[in-house]
């Protein structure tokens, strides 16, 4: 794990949506749209939020949504060109923001030159060896039934060399790390070869693998990943709040502790692939509970752009079903609606708490009180004496927690600046952090 990632709080942006880019690739010889500069205009907003990392969705030339890459060495013309990228890196560097890129190395769009060469040259050509075949050998394999996404053959040495070259190229241009899309679909042995080769030249690079199922810890250890996406905790946070069933969150946090014994999990309550938190929650009074858990639990937390303004959006499993959760942002923060800023200030307060207690990144949490609608979590520093308490109340009336708070005082509350004469008495549908 690189040192800077221990202190990272990420603002996660899907650039094609954020900038209002076209939904399909530009026609040949169409002028480049220099949109990455729009994102640069929001970097101060991210810094003021409390973030020091920018986790970008795909920025490379693709056919539609960015995850069907056709040229890993070229910025998507809908977003700009290499000069625009360099300017974004420079602007981020000036503000102390690390840039993390989204690398789609499990599958590619059919327009990738190597795949077109495979199709035109036939099965016996070197290019054809880059891509998996179906079990019967009759066709090229595709990713999870998506016919336009053809899968690399990760046993092919040329593919390994290609991926190492791509990652090294953009790290050399100023990126600080990579999110490895659909890492779970790639044999871990592939990453175990690729990542050390990249780290030889870029020892501070951070590698986050997308995991949505399976044995996170075992895969990350075998692959040599620094971090994995913690979908189990994401689901447990909003689901336990909706069901008023903190037993689910307790179970997930127990597993989360075990993950932290190895890689440093990347935590979130929203991203480009899931229904927005404000929409997923059936009771809006519990939005801040979710954010409090996010910044209390160990790991590297991220905020998906718009969640810090309470944006709503439903993920639907149909063509265009991601559009609501990947919206365009206005030209500047002044274009945001007034009613979203209290969500922003909530995030600022909780990120500020996290910054004042950096040991939380590797903290283990234990449940000290548990019932369906009330939960007390104690975080303890890994190998240190620091500790904090998070008291969560979903009841319709105040709840007093019978836990030991010796040496602790109120650090944050759901209601900004709220007075808690009795620190262990939490109002209805509220929470308190003691540290």
Phi, psi and omega in degrees: 000127178288151185298319185295329181292337177297339183243015186277135167231120194256140167259118188261121185233137172261099193299320182298319177286313182306319184269001180070032182290160176301152183277350177227159182304149178292154176294155177306137178067010173290147181296144178295140176262113186274076186262343182301334177299332176299322180292322179300330180291348183254003184293323178296323176300317179293318180295317179294332174295329180120006184273150176230015177216145178241108179267106185266142166288187186301138176236002184266157184307128183213175183273323182219271191273003178099337180267010174240063186299140175240350176203105182285351182256006183230134174293140180301125181302340175290341181254334181146211180223188184296327177296321177296320178297313180301321179294322178293317177300315181297315180296322178293316180301319181299336182254006179075024181261125172278141181255124179244125185262156180263112181256119180260096187242007174270324184215165182218168173284156182293346179278358177302129182308322180296323180287321177298324177292324178295318181292316183285328183273335179098171189297337184271359185276157177303322181298324182296333181289348178289342192236142179291153173252159173294160183307327180273358177076005186280339185207177176277142180287147179237161185276116173048042174083001180273106189296337182272000180246104181266145187265137171294152169265107187281000172272353182276120182303327181295326177292318177301313180298320180297312182296318177300319181294317180297310182298318181293322180303311185279332171296323177294337178267006171117357176293152181258349181178184183224135162269124184262101184297140178050039180304326183299337182272353182260137176303131181301333179298332178295311179295326181296338174268319186289313189294316177299325179296321178288320183293339177303322180263336184228073186295340180269000181294144182247136184236115181252121180261133175284116177236128177243351177197174178093188181273092184307307188297315181295318180296313182299320180295315181292323183281337184081025179286151175277332186203162176224155177285126187266076181291329180299316180290320176306310183294318183294327182297302184286327181290319180294326177290319179295318184272356188049056183221083181289353176296326178294316179295321178301315180297315182295322179291329174297316177292324179300320177303318181292326177296322182292346175291341179245253179287165180263106186297145174264120188253154184194159169241005177195148171203188187287356185244001187229157176304139180302145181304316183296334177273323182293328182282132179277344179230108183299341178294346185257007177302313184290334175300316182297316181293324178297318178296318181304313185270359175266325184283154177295161179121183178256104186277150175229153176242122180280128188311130183099330176297328179287358174242007180072027179302148175250156179175134183255127173280127179236144182268075179202169176297130184082007184288352177263354188301319183295329184265002179230057188280166173283144173263154176293175183295331181207166180303335180295343179273357178283151181290145183300329187283000179264349188288337177291331173293321179298315180293326174300312179298318178303315182297316184285325174294322176300317176301316180297319180296324180285346180230066186297342178296343181298339183302327178242019181290146172259140180251140174236145180270121183255346172209135184213124167212170187306323186245010178213137184211136174242123181245132175248127175258133177236139179297142177287106179081012180229182183262350184294146177206162178208158179238137171242120181251119184246126181234120176253002181292162176276004178219163179302154181224131178256126183269131178265073179230162181277117179243025182303128178081000182250151177223165184296125180254319179211151177224162180299322179263118185306127176075010182295142177272137178234081178305323173252101188299335183267359177263112185253126180301166177303140177051045184222184177205162178218140170248130175246138182211000000 
